[in-house]
């Protein structure tokens, strides 16, 4: 089995799975529909094109840097009458970093990787106002989904790694498509059946939560018995 690895980092991200009307929420991690849409756009597929081959890939995402939730307001007016439309709420994740992976046929994943290197439509992180800050494709590998998400290096920003320098290893949350015969922790409506703007449709997906432990390359070891005294920096008074 092969996997395609994706790096998702940017000033803002927004991954809605249950947004309705004037309230546009975001999940705490990228959705399968959002990433399938990103891959389809990179290939140049139209919204009315079939995406069942992409939706059938097994999906997982690791939270390397959770970010901070932000709320924004948006106003708009009807173009013909000038009448004000209802104020809408938009939610985002700021300074978040994720490692996402798709597991499936190696030939298809290689094709998707090439498309991401030269996308037909520019990728964005959930909304067009959320451009990526780093290259998205990390390549393909011959391994399973779980091992890919547990074995890859920590992708958090350097400042975030230093913030946790007292931890030689860090525990990261992972969301996976629930495997056959396994109980899902919750269900989420984010499997795309159609992106057609006239009739968008999504199916439910069982999601399983777990954690993995990865090394922190910025960890600082302290001598045994070390006691920190902030007054030492002042010297003798």
C-alpha positions as CSV (number, residue, x, y, z in Angstrom):
1,X,0.0,0.0,0.0
2,X,1.2,3.5,-0.8
3,X,0.5,6.9,0.9
4,X,0.6,10.5,-0.3
5,X,1.8,13.0,2.3
6,X,0.7,16.6,2.5
7,X,1.8,19.5,4.6
8,X,-0.8,22.0,5.5
9,X,0.5,25.2,7.0
10,X,-0.6,28.8,6.6
11,X,-1.5,32.0,8.5
12,X,-5.2,31.0,8.3
13,X,-7.0,27.8,7.6
14,X,-10.7,26.9,7.7
15,X,-12.2,23.4,7.3
16,X,-16.0,23.4,7.5
17,X,-18.0,20.2,7.7
18,X,-21.3,21.5,9.1
19,X,-21.5,25.2,8.0
20,X,-24.9,26.6,7.4
21,X,-26.3,29.9,6.2
22,X,-24.6,32.9,8.0
23,X,-22.4,30.8,10.4
24,X,-19.3,29.3,8.7
25,X,-17.5,27.2,11.2
26,X,-14.3,25.3,11.1
27,X,-13.3,21.9,12.4
28,X,-10.2,21.5,14.5
29,X,-8.4,19.6,11.7
30,X,-8.7,19.4,7.9
31,X,-11.7,17.6,6.5
32,X,-11.7,14.8,3.9
33,X,-13.9,16.8,1.6
34,X,-11.6,19.8,1.8
35,X,-8.5,17.8,0.9
36,X,-10.3,15.8,-1.8
37,X,-11.4,19.1,-3.3
38,X,-7.8,20.4,-3.1
39,X,-6.5,17.3,-5.0
40,X,-9.3,17.5,-7.6
41,X,-8.5,21.2,-8.2
42,X,-4.8,20.4,-8.7
43,X,-5.7,17.9,-11.4
44,X,-8.0,20.5,-13.1
45,X,-11.2,18.6,-12.5
46,X,-14.5,20.5,-12.9
47,X,-16.9,20.7,-10.0
48,X,-19.3,18.5,-11.9
49,X,-16.7,15.8,-12.5
50,X,-16.7,12.4,-10.7
51,X,-14.5,12.3,-7.6
52,X,-15.4,8.9,-6.3
53,X,-11.9,7.6,-6.9
54,X,-10.4,10.3,-4.6
55,X,-13.1,9.9,-2.0
56,X,-12.4,6.2,-1.8
57,X,-8.8,6.8,-0.7
58,X,-8.3,6.2,3.1
59,X,-7.6,9.5,4.8
60,X,-5.8,10.6,8.0
61,X,-4.5,13.8,9.5
62,X,-2.0,14.6,12.3
63,X,-2.2,17.8,14.4
64,X,1.3,19.0,14.5
65,X,0.4,22.6,15.7
66,X,-3.2,23.1,16.7
67,X,-3.3,26.9,16.1
68,X,-5.7,29.4,17.6
69,X,-9.4,29.7,16.7
70,X,-10.4,33.1,15.3
71,X,-13.8,34.6,14.5
72,X,-14.4,37.2,11.8
73,X,-17.5,39.0,10.5
74,X,-18.4,39.6,6.9
75,X,-20.9,42.0,5.4
76,X,-22.4,42.0,1.9
77,X,-25.0,43.8,-0.2
78,X,-27.2,42.7,-3.1
79,X,-25.6,43.9,-6.3
80,X,-28.9,44.9,-7.9
81,X,-30.8,46.5,-5.0
82,X,-28.0,47.5,-2.6
83,X,-29.9,45.9,0.2
84,X,-27.8,44.7,3.1
85,X,-27.5,40.9,3.5
86,X,-27.3,39.3,7.0
87,X,-23.9,39.6,8.7
88,X,-22.1,36.3,8.5
89,X,-19.7,34.8,11.0
90,X,-16.5,33.2,9.7
91,X,-14.2,31.0,11.8
92,X,-10.6,30.2,11.1
93,X,-7.6,28.4,12.6
94,X,-4.5,30.7,12.9
95,X,-0.9,29.4,12.8
96,X,-2.0,25.8,12.6
97,X,0.1,23.0,11.0
98,X,-1.1,19.6,9.9
99,X,0.3,16.5,8.3
100,X,-2.3,14.8,6.1
101,X,-2.1,11.5,4.2
102,X,-4.1,9.5,1.7
103,X,-3.6,5.8,1.4
104,X,-4.4,3.8,-1.8
105,X,-3.3,2.8,-5.2
106,X,0.3,3.9,-5.9
107,X,-0.3,4.9,-9.5
108,X,-3.1,7.3,-8.6
109,X,-1.2,8.8,-5.7
110,X,1.9,9.4,-7.9
111,X,-0.4,11.1,-10.4
112,X,-1.9,13.3,-7.6
113,X,1.6,14.2,-6.4
114,X,2.6,15.4,-9.9
115,X,-0.5,17.4,-10.0
116,X,0.3,19.1,-6.7
117,X,3.7,20.1,-8.0
118,X,2.2,21.9,-11.0
119,X,-1.5,22.4,-10.1
120,X,-4.1,23.5,-12.7
121,X,-5.9,25.5,-10.0
122,X,-4.0,27.0,-7.1
123,X,-4.5,25.2,-3.8
124,X,-5.9,26.9,-0.7
125,X,-6.5,25.7,2.9
126,X,-10.2,25.4,3.1
127,X,-11.1,28.8,1.7
128,X,-9.7,30.9,-1.2
129,X,-8.7,33.5,1.4
130,X,-6.4,31.0,3.1
131,X,-3.2,30.4,0.9
132,X,-0.6,27.9,2.1
133,X,2.7,29.2,3.6
134,X,4.7,26.1,2.7
135,X,4.8,23.6,-0.2
136,X,1.9,21.2,0.2
137,X,3.3,17.9,-1.4
138,X,5.7,15.9,0.7
139,X,5.9,13.0,-1.7
140,X,4.7,9.4,-1.7
141,X,5.9,6.3,0.2
142,X,5.4,2.6,0.3
143,X,3.8,2.2,3.7
144,X,0.5,2.2,5.5
145,X,-1.4,5.2,6.7
146,X,-0.8,4.8,10.4
147,X,3.0,4.2,10.0
148,X,3.3,7.3,7.7
149,X,1.6,9.5,10.2
150,X,3.5,8.2,13.2
151,X,7.0,8.1,11.5
152,X,7.2,11.5,9.8
153,X,9.1,14.3,11.4
154,X,7.3,16.9,13.5
155,X,6.2,19.8,11.2
156,X,5.5,22.4,13.8
157,X,7.1,25.9,13.4
158,X,10.5,26.4,15.0
159,X,9.1,28.8,17.6
160,X,6.5,26.2,18.6
161,X,9.2,23.5,18.9
162,X,11.3,25.7,21.2
163,X,8.2,26.5,23.2
164,X,8.1,22.8,24.1
165,X,11.9,22.3,24.4
166,X,11.5,20.7,27.8
167,X,9.8,17.7,26.1
168,X,12.2,15.3,24.3
169,X,9.1,13.7,22.8
170,X,5.6,15.2,22.0
171,X,2.3,13.5,21.8
172,X,0.2,14.5,18.7
173,X,-3.5,13.8,18.0
174,X,-4.4,11.8,14.8
175,X,-7.8,11.5,13.1
176,X,-8.2,8.5,10.8
177,X,-10.9,7.0,8.6
178,X,-12.2,4.2,10.8
179,X,-11.0,0.9,9.5
180,X,-13.3,-2.1,8.9
181,X,-14.4,-3.8,12.0
182,X,-13.3,-0.9,14.2
183,X,-15.6,1.4,16.2
184,X,-15.5,5.0,15.2
185,X,-15.2,7.7,17.9
186,X,-17.6,10.0,15.9
187,X,-19.1,10.5,12.5
188,X,-18.6,13.5,10.2
189,X,-20.4,14.4,7.0
190,X,-17.4,15.2,4.8
191,X,-17.1,12.4,2.2
192,X,-17.8,14.3,-1.1
193,X,-20.3,12.7,-3.5
194,X,-20.5,15.8,-5.7
195,X,-19.0,19.3,-5.7
196,X,-21.5,20.5,-8.3
197,X,-22.6,24.0,-7.1
198,X,-26.1,23.2,-8.1
199,X,-26.3,20.2,-5.8
200,X,-23.4,19.6,-3.5
201,X,-23.7,16.2,-1.7
202,X,-21.7,14.6,1.1
203,X,-21.8,11.3,2.9
204,X,-21.0,10.4,6.5
205,X,-17.6,9.1,7.5
206,X,-16.6,7.2,10.6
207,X,-13.6,8.9,12.3
208,X,-11.2,7.2,14.7
209,X,-9.0,9.3,17.1
210,X,-5.6,8.2,18.4
211,X,-2.3,9.7,19.3
212,X,1.3,9.2,18.2
213,X,4.6,10.3,19.8
214,X,7.4,12.0,17.8
215,X,10.8,13.3,18.8
216,X,11.3,17.0,19.4
217,X,14.5,18.1,17.7
218,X,14.6,21.3,19.8
219,X,14.5,19.5,23.1
220,X,17.0,20.7,25.7
221,X,18.2,18.2,28.3
222,X,18.9,19.5,31.8
223,X,21.5,18.0,34.2
224,X,20.1,15.7,36.9
225,X,19.0,17.6,40.0
226,X,19.0,20.9,38.0
227,X,16.9,23.6,39.7
228,X,16.1,26.8,37.8
229,X,16.4,30.0,39.8
230,X,15.5,33.1,37.8
231,X,17.4,35.4,40.3
232,X,20.7,33.9,39.3
233,X,20.7,36.1,36.2
234,X,21.0,39.2,38.4
235,X,24.3,38.1,40.0
236,X,25.4,39.4,43.4
237,X,23.6,42.4,44.7
